[in-house]
Amino acid sequence: MAIALCQLKFRQKWLKEGNTEDELKFKPPLYPFTPWFAFIASLASCLLIWFDPSQRVALYATIPFVIFCYVAHHFYAKHQEKKQTSL
């Protein structure tokens, strides 16, 4: 879900900055349907995992792990930015 959402957000930001789609080296087929389909299919998969008791632990582990990765990246990027400005 995160990858599909990033693809959608990136494209929106890219166009807002005045760039064109022709400048992109990679164009997903059937954009914007492909990332939306991937997002919805992944969400459905997570919901279906919830109903399987033997797989539910995967959700309990994955969601906090993804949140941890995003928070860690945020602080890492902030640290790198401070490091660059101090040079």
C-alpha positions in Angstrom: 0.0 0.0 0.0 2.8 2.4 0.8 4.5 2.0 -2.6 1.3 2.6 -4.4 0.5 5.6 -2.3 4.1 7.0 -2.8 3.7 6.6 -6.6 0.4 8.6 -6.5 1.8 11.3 -4.2 5.1 11.6 -6.2 3.2 12.1 -9.5 1.0 14.8 -7.9 4.0 16.7 -6.5 6.0 16.3 -9.8 3.2 17.9 -11.8 2.6 20.7 -9.2 6.3 21.6 -9.5 5.8 22.4 -13.2 7.3 19.2 -14.6 5.6 17.1 -17.3 4.9 13.4 -17.5 7.2 13.2 -20.6 10.2 14.0 -18.4 9.7 10.9 -16.3 11.8 7.9 -17.3 9.3 5.4 -15.9 5.6 5.6 -16.6 3.4 2.9 -15.0 1.1 1.3 -17.4 -2.5 2.5 -17.2 -1.6 5.3 -14.7 -3.5 6.2 -12.4 -5.4 2.9 -12.4 -2.4 0.7 -11.7 -1.3 2.3 -8.4 -5.0 2.6 -7.3 -5.6 -1.0 -8.1 -2.4 -2.0 -6.2 -3.5 0.1 -3.2 -7.0 -1.4 -3.1 -5.8 -4.9 -3.7 -3.2 -4.6 -0.9 -5.8 -3.2 1.5 -8.2 -6.1 0.6 -5.3 -8.5 1.3 -4.8 -7.0 4.8 -8.5 -7.2 5.6 -8.6 -10.8 4.5 -5.5 -11.6 6.6 -7.4 -10.3 9.6 -10.0 -13.0 9.2 -7.4 -15.8 9.2 -6.3 -16.3 12.9 -3.1 -18.1 11.9 -2.1 -15.1 9.7 -3.3 -12.3 12.0 0.1 -12.1 13.8 1.6 -10.9 10.4 -0.6 -7.8 10.6 0.3 -7.2 14.2 4.0 -7.3 13.3 3.9 -5.6 9.9 2.0 -2.4 10.8 4.3 -1.4 13.7 7.4 -2.3 11.6 6.3 -0.1 8.7 5.5 2.8 11.1 8.9 2.3 12.7 10.6 2.5 9.3 8.9 5.7 8.4 9.7 7.3 11.7 13.3 6.2 11.5 13.7 7.5 8.0 12.2 10.9 9.1 14.8 11.3 11.8 17.6 10.0 9.6 16.7 12.5 6.9 16.4 15.3 9.4 19.9 14.4 10.8 21.4 14.3 7.3 19.8 17.7 6.5 21.3 19.3 9.6 24.7 17.7 8.7 24.5 19.2 5.2 23.6 22.7 6.4 26.4 22.7 9.0 29.0 22.1 6.4 
